[in-house]
Amino acid sequence: MSVRPIVDLSLAKGLVDMPNGRTSHSRPTATLGGIAIFAGFMLAAMIFSPYGSILELRFITAGTLLMFFIGVKDDIFVISPFNKLAGQMIAAIILVDFAGVRLTSLHGFMGISNINYYWSLYLTIFVVVVIVNAFNLIDGIDGLAAGIGIVTASAFGLWFYLSGQFEFAYLTAALVGALLGFVRYNVWGKHNKIFMGDTGSLIVGFLIAVFAIQFNQSNLLVSGSLHIKGSPAVSFAILIIPLYDTMRVFIARLCRKQSPFKADKGHMHHKLLELGFSHAKASLILILVNILFIVLAYFIQGLGIIMVMVIILSLASLLSFIPIYILKKKGHKLSYCGKEDSKEGLIA
């Protein structure tokens, strides 16, 4: 589906994101790019995916459709965080109860393997909500959420293809194709520029959550060279940018005795912008870092879940500290657990 008509409609109806003190764009920009992502994904999935061979697909579609309507309503009218969260939980329940897409094992983490249905339900809902909101939170600069979506979907999709799970491989390819079509207008568009909005970030986050859950479940059955040891830790590495950045920002806000949901410019992409990088360069840096973590996790997977997590989190903490350190040396104002340091500048 072409993005151009959606841009024209958004501008004509005033469905735009206006610049403010927290945003990083300088002109009113169309916000309904998620409609194009949804349409592109659904068309490709229904045309090319072997619909009859995977029962879960119709329920995954139902969950995606729910995310679509929640996102569209939020982009146009704005809905309460509670209603948005409720919709995400309902979509997760559809995955568990109808599609059977759920986490049933911790893969030996802390000595826990199989978990009962109720804990499986709670864990799956938690994972879906976290991943969906992580993508929603990193959608702050051009190309970042879409680029990370392309990388993560490609990583999961390649493994699905190699392991013979072609149905899910087709779904990841459909999402990648939809995001590639969107990126052209989001990153390089001038008069036709558009944001994915909540519609896009909710859909992308939901589908990536589905892929992550299926990736972990499939590794309980796959053996040989395609078996990913410690797949929960590898999944975390595949999603390192959205998950770690969300965790870091939430901890920083709580440390400053603020609501973890209070919007600010504490995300890593904001810090890269403050260092003088353009949107495209900041997004590219974070995308390349994400790819680095995926490759690293693949090579160290045999060390075990705990050790892989320790290495991944330690390296992520180190890398995230670099731009903060540079900004501090340049005299920017940074906040740490309730106190502010240095002169003026970034809202951290």
C-alpha positions in Angstrom: 0.0 0.0 0.0 1.3 3.4 -0.9 2.1 5.8 2.0 1.4 8.9 0.0 -2.4 8.9 0.2 -2.2 8.4 4.0 0.1 11.4 4.2 -2.3 13.5 2.2 -5.3 12.4 4.3 -3.4 13.1 7.6 -2.4 16.6 6.5 -5.9 17.4 5.1 -7.7 16.3 8.3 -5.1 17.8 10.6 -4.1 14.4 11.9 -0.5 15.5 12.6 2.0 15.6 15.4 2.8 19.2 16.4 6.3 20.1 17.5 6.7 20.7 21.3 9.4 20.9 23.9 9.9 17.1 24.0 9.6 16.1 20.4 12.6 16.4 18.0 10.8 17.4 14.8 10.2 21.1 13.8 7.1 20.9 11.5 3.6 19.3 11.7 4.0 15.7 10.6 1.5 13.1 9.6 1.1 10.4 12.2 -0.9 7.6 10.6 2.0 5.6 9.1 0.9 2.6 11.1 -2.1 2.2 8.8 0.3 1.6 5.9 2.4 -0.8 8.0 -0.7 -2.7 8.9 -2.1 -2.8 5.4 1.3 -3.9 3.9 1.7 -6.6 6.5 -1.8 -8.0 6.3 -1.8 -8.1 2.5 1.5 -9.9 2.3 0.6 -12.3 5.1 -2.7 -13.2 3.6 -1.4 -13.5 0.0 1.9 -15.3 0.6 1.6 -17.2 3.9 0.2 -20.7 3.8 -2.8 -19.8 5.8 -4.3 -23.2 6.0 -1.2 -24.8 7.5 -1.0 -22.8 10.7 -4.1 -22.5 12.9 -2.4 -19.9 15.1 -2.3 -17.4 12.2 -6.0 -16.4 12.4 -5.6 -15.6 16.1 -2.4 -13.7 15.5 -4.2 -11.7 12.9 -7.0 -11.1 15.4 -4.5 -9.8 18.0 -2.8 -7.6 15.4 -6.2 -6.2 14.3 -7.0 -5.3 18.0 -3.6 -3.5 18.2 -4.5 -1.7 15.0 -7.8 -0.3 16.3 -6.3 0.7 19.6 -3.5 2.5 17.9 -5.7 4.3 15.4 -8.0 5.5 18.1 -5.0 6.7 20.2 -3.4 8.5 17.2 -6.7 10.3 16.4 -8.5 10.8 19.7 -6.0 9.7 22.4 -7.0 7.0 24.8 -6.1 6.5 28.4 -3.0 4.4 29.3 -5.3 2.0 31.2 -7.4 1.3 28.1 -4.3 0.9 26.0 -2.9 -1.5 28.5 -6.2 -3.5 28.7 -6.2 -3.9 25.0 -2.6 -5.2 25.0 -3.5 -7.7 27.7 -6.6 -8.9 25.7 -4.4 -9.4 22.6 -2.0 -11.4 24.8 -4.8 -13.6 26.1 -6.0 -14.3 22.6 -2.4 -15.6 21.9 -2.5 -17.8 24.9 -6.0 -19.1 25.0 -6.9 -19.3 21.3 -3.6 -19.5 19.3 -1.7 -21.5 22.0 1.3 -19.2 21.5 2.7 -19.0 25.0 5.8 -19.5 27.1 5.7 -22.8 28.8 9.3 -23.1 30.0 12.1 -21.0 31.4 14.6 -23.2 29.7 16.3 -24.1 33.0 16.8 -20.5 34.2 17.2 -20.6 38.0 16.5 -24.3 37.8 13.0 -23.8 36.4 11.9 -25.6 33.3 8.2 -26.3 32.7 5.7 -23.9 34.2 2.0 -24.5 34.7 -0.8 -22.9 32.6 -1.5 -20.0 34.9 2.1 -18.9 35.3 2.5 -19.4 31.6 -0.5 -17.1 31.1 0.9 -14.4 33.4 4.4 -14.6 31.9 3.2 -14.4 28.3 1.0 -11.4 29.1 3.9 -9.7 30.8 6.3 -10.4 27.9 3.8 -9.1 25.3 3.0 -5.9 27.3 6.7 -5.2 27.9 7.8 -5.7 24.3 4.8 -3.7 22.9 5.5 -0.8 25.2 9.3 -1.0 24.6 8.7 -0.4 20.9 6.3 2.3 21.6 8.9 4.1 23.8 11.8 3.9 21.3 9.6 5.4 18.5 11.1 8.8 19.2 13.3 9.6 16.2 13.1 8.9 12.5 13.8 5.3 11.5 14.6 3.9 14.9 11.5 1.8 15.7 11.1 0.7 12.1 14.8 -0.1 11.8 14.9 -2.1 15.0 11.7 -3.9 13.9 13.4 -4.9 10.6 16.5 -6.2 12.4 14.7 -8.1 15.1 12.1 -9.6 12.7 14.9 -10.6 10.3 16.8 -12.3 13.1 13.8 -14.3 14.2 12.8 -14.9 10.6 16.1 -16.3 9.5 16.0 -18.8 12.3 12.4 -19.8 11.5 13.4 -20.3 7.9 16.5 -22.4 8.7 14.5 -24.5 11.2 11.7 -25.2 8.7 9.0 -23.1 10.3 8.2 -21.4 7.0 4.8 -20.1 8.2 6.4 -17.8 10.8 9.3 -17.0 8.4 6.7 -15.7 5.9 5.1 -13.5 8.7 8.5 -12.0 9.6 9.2 -11.3 5.9 5.7 -9.6 5.6 6.6 -7.4 8.5 10.0 -6.5 7.2 8.5 -5.7 3.8 5.9 -3.4 5.3 8.5 -1.6 7.4 10.9 -1.1 4.5 8.1 0.6 2.6 7.4 2.9 5.5 11.1 3.8 6.2 11.4 5.5 2.9 8.8 8.2 3.9 9.7 8.3 7.6 13.5 8.8 7.1 13.9 10.4 3.7 10.5 12.0 3.2 10.3 15.8 3.1 6.9 17.0 2.1 5.7 13.3 2.3 7.2 12.6 5.8 5.1 10.5 8.1 5.5 8.9 11.6 4.3 5.4 12.4 2.4 6.6 15.4 1.0 4.4 18.1 -0.7 2.3 15.4 2.6 1.3 14.0 4.5 0.8 17.2 1.8 -1.3 18.8 1.5 -3.5 15.7 5.3 -3.9 15.4 5.7 -4.6 19.1 2.9 -7.1 19.2 4.2 -9.1 16.2 7.8 -9.0 17.5 6.5 -10.3 20.8 4.8 -13.2 18.9 8.0 -14.0 17.1 10.0 -13.9 20.3 7.6 -16.3 22.1 7.5 -18.7 19.2 11.3 -18.6 19.0 11.6 -19.6 22.6 9.0 -22.3 22.4 10.4 -23.8 19.2 13.8 -24.1 20.8 12.3 -26.6 23.2 11.8 -29.0 20.2 14.6 -28.1 17.8 17.8 -30.0 18.2 21.2 -30.1 16.5 23.0 -27.1 15.2 19.9 -25.0 14.9 19.1 -25.3 18.6 19.8 -22.0 20.4 21.0 -22.6 23.9 19.7 -20.2 26.5 17.1 -18.9 24.0 15.6 -16.5 26.6 18.9 -14.6 26.9 19.4 -14.7 23.2 15.9 -13.2 22.7 16.8 -10.5 25.1 19.9 -9.7 23.1 17.9 -9.7 19.8 15.6 -7.0 21.5 18.4 -5.3 23.4 17.8 -1.7 22.2 14.1 -1.5 23.1 14.2 -3.7 26.2 17.4 -2.3 27.8 16.6 1.3 27.0 13.1 1.0 28.5 14.5 -0.7 31.6 17.3 1.9 32.0 14.9 4.8 31.6 12.3 3.3 34.0 14.9 2.7 36.7 16.3 6.3 36.3 12.9 7.8 36.7 12.1 5.7 39.7 15.5 6.6 41.2 14.5 10.3 40.8 11.2 9.5 42.5 9.2 10.2 39.3 6.6 8.1 37.6 8.2 5.6 35.3 5.7 6.5 32.6 6.5 10.3 32.7 7.7 11.3 29.3 11.2 12.9 29.1 14.3 13.0 27.0 16.2 10.3 28.8 16.2 7.7 26.1 19.5 6.8 24.4 18.3 8.2 21.1 17.8 11.6 22.7 21.3 11.6 24.0 22.7 10.8 20.6 20.8 13.7 19.2 22.2 15.9 21.9 25.7 14.8 20.8 24.9 16.3 17.4 24.0 13.2 15.4 21.1 13.5 12.9 18.0 11.3 13.2 19.3 8.9 10.5 22.8 8.6 12.0 21.5 8.1 15.6 19.1 5.4 14.4 21.9 3.8 12.4 24.2 3.7 15.4 21.6 2.0 17.6 20.6 -0.4 14.8 24.2 -1.4 14.4 24.6 -1.8 18.1 21.6 -4.1 18.1 23.1 -6.2 15.3 26.3 -6.4 17.3 24.5 -7.8 20.3 22.6 -10.4 18.2 25.9 -11.7 16.8 27.6 -11.7 20.2 24.7 -13.6 21.8 24.8 -16.2 19.0 28.5 -16.9 19.7 28.3 -17.0 23.5 24.9 -18.9 23.8 26.7 -22.0 25.1 27.7 -20.2 28.3 24.3 -20.5 29.8 21.3 -18.1 30.3 22.7 -16.4 33.4 26.2 -15.9 32.1 24.9 -14.6 28.7 22.5 -12.2 30.5 25.4 -10.9 32.7 27.6 -10.3 29.7 24.8 -8.7 27.6 23.6 -6.4 30.5 27.2 -5.4 31.4 28.1 -4.5 27.8 24.8 -2.7 27.3 25.4 -0.7 30.5 29.0 0.2 29.4 27.9 1.3 26.0 25.0 3.4 27.3 27.3 5.2 29.7 29.6 6.4 26.8 27.2 9.2 25.4 26.3 10.1 29.0 29.9 10.6 29.9 30.6 12.6 26.8 27.6 14.9 27.5 28.8 15.4 31.0 32.3 16.3 29.9 30.7 18.9 27.5 28.9 20.5 30.4 25.3 19.3 29.8 22.8 19.0 32.6 22.2 15.4 33.6 20.0 14.0 36.3 21.0 11.1 38.5 18.6 9.7 41.1 17.1 12.9 42.3 20.1 15.3 41.9 21.2 17.2 38.9 24.8 17.5 37.7 26.7 20.2 35.7 25.3 23.2 33.9 22.4 22.9 31.4 21.1 21.0 28.5 19.6 17.5 28.3 16.6 16.3 30.2 17.8 12.9 31.4 
